[in-house]
Amino acid sequence: MAVIRLTGIFKEDIECFVELKRKCGYKYIAEEKILYLFDKFTVDRNEHENVISKELAREWSKQRPNESDAYRYKRCITLNQFAGYLSLHDRESATCYAPKPKKTFVPHIYTEDEMKLIFATCDNMECTPVRSDSIRFVMPALLRFLFSTGVRIGEALSLRKEDVKLDLRIAVLRDTKNGKERLLPFSESMENVLRQYIRHRDRLNPNPLCDKFFLSARGRECSSEQIYKVFRKILSKTGIPFKGNHYGPRVHDFRHTFAVKSLLKMADSGMDIYCSLPILSTYLGHQSIEATNNYVRLTAEMYPHLVQNVDAIFTNVYPSLRNEDN
């Protein structure tokens, strides 16, 4: 990542604030970029006061041309966090406001037939060492791993060879969204798939400097963008309609599918939902149980009885939890 250089009146404060956030376990990458824009904003305005005035906050909160409601909201939330930090250091600062955008997106929950089609298609795709085709090599194992564990694509691709313990059926996730290491158990059938993949992978001539677990046919590290591109080709071959970027079906919808169907399975087996929701939340690597609840709410129309059961928990036990991205 490129080094961000600050030049404004809040330069040292922003640097200390970002460092504090990262010491608390947050990656704070997108937020750091926003604070860089705020720093540039103060320079352009020739600001000299080392507190955030009401006027400065108001001007910062104004929506930019072609700016989405979601990004405007993110900008304001980030500045408010920084303002809170300044206020704790006896520099009372104003906050800004932007309405929270409504979530209208509904994830695609894959059916069993769709998953069979996807797996069969990626198993039969021709793979060659040619750069454009080499990513196909990893797809059968990677897609099954994502579907059976609900792990994020970035977490899967960051796995190193030493992180996957086949004998224990556990993967050690180190590079996670919330910065916290966690153990990811997987099934016996997934172990068998990974063993087959490893036998083929180890015949390659990998880059000696690359220790990643999931590799292309050229023995190189895979990027999420490459995976997305091949996945769209797989969808095209299966006949499953692709509605466009951000609408899916997407690779990340494997995670939604895993979350919803796992919770359904536990509920249908008679497991107390007071117990099942926290278990699933921990497994998925969420920082709060409400983040797991957000997955379920996105599928309210498909599984109304499940949402009703979850609502009962939050009404009685967790009335004040804040929202968290998934």
C-alpha positions, 0 to 999 in steps of 0.5 A, a space after each residue: 500500500 502506498 504511503 499516505 503523506 499528510 500535510 494539514 493542521 491535523 497531521 500528527 493527530 490523524 497519524 496517532 489516531 490511525 496508529 491507535 485504531 490499529 493497535 486495537 486490532 482494526 485494519 483501518 485502511 479505508 478510513 485512513 484514506 478518508 482521513 487523508 482526504 479530510 487532511 487535504 480538505 483542510 489544506 485546501 480550506 487553509 484551516 489553522 484551528 486544531 479543532 473541528 469547527 461546526 462549519 468545517 464539519 458541515 462543509 465536510 458532510 456535504 455530498 460530492 458530485 457523483 458520490 454515493 450515499 453509502 460513501 458519504 455516510 462512511 466519510 461522516 462516520 470516520 470524521 466523527 470517530 476522529 472528532 471523538 478522539 480529539 474531544 478526549 484530548 480536551 479539544 472539543 470538536 464538532 461532528 457531522 451528519 449524513 443519513 444512513 443509507 437503507 440496505 436494499 441489496 438481497 444476497 443470492 442464496 444458492 440452491 443445491 442444484 445450482 451448487 451441483 452445476 457450479 461444481 460440475 462446470 468448474 471441474 470440467 473447465 479446461 486448464 492450461 499454464 497460459 496466464 488467462 486460463 491458469 486460475 481455473 486450476 484452483 477453482 474446484 478446490 477453492 469454491 468447495 472450500 468457500 461453500 463448505 466453510 463460509 470463509 471470506 474470499 480474501 481470508 481463503 486466498 491469504 492462507 499459507 501452506 503451513 496454515 492448513 492442518 489437514 490431519 487436524 482438519 483446521 485452517 488457521 486464518 491470520 489475515 482476517 477482516 477484523 484483524 483477529 486470528 481464528 481457527 476454521 474447522 472443516 469436514 472430512 469430505 473437504 479434507 479429501 478435496 484439499 488432499 487431491 488439490 495438494 497432490 496436483 499443486 505440488 507437481 507445479 513449479 511454484 514461485 519459491 517466494 510464494 508460500 500461499 496455499 491456493 495457487 494458479 496452474 503457473 504456481 502463482 498467487 491468486 487475486 480475488 479479481 482473477 477469481 471473480 472473473 473466472 467465476 463469472 465465466 462459470 456462471 455463464 456456462 451453467 446458465 445461472 443469470 449474472 445480474 451485474 456487479 454488486 447484484 450477483 450471484 457473487 462469490 461472496 454469496 457462498 458466505 451468505 448461503 453458508 450462514 443462512 443454511 447453517 442457522 436453518 439447519 441448527 434451528 430445524 434440528 431443535 437447537 436453541 437459537 440462543 446458543 446457535 447464533 453466537 456459535 455461528 457468529 464466532 465461526 464466521 469471524 464477526 465482531 458482534 452477534 448483530 453482524 450475523 443477524 444482518 445476514 439473516 435479515 437480508 433473507 427475511 422474505 425467504 425465511 420469515 420464521 427464522 427472522 422472527 426467532 432471531 428478533 426474539 433474541 434481540 428484543 430480550 437480550 441484545 437491545 443496543 448493539 450497533 451495526 457492523 459490516 459483514 
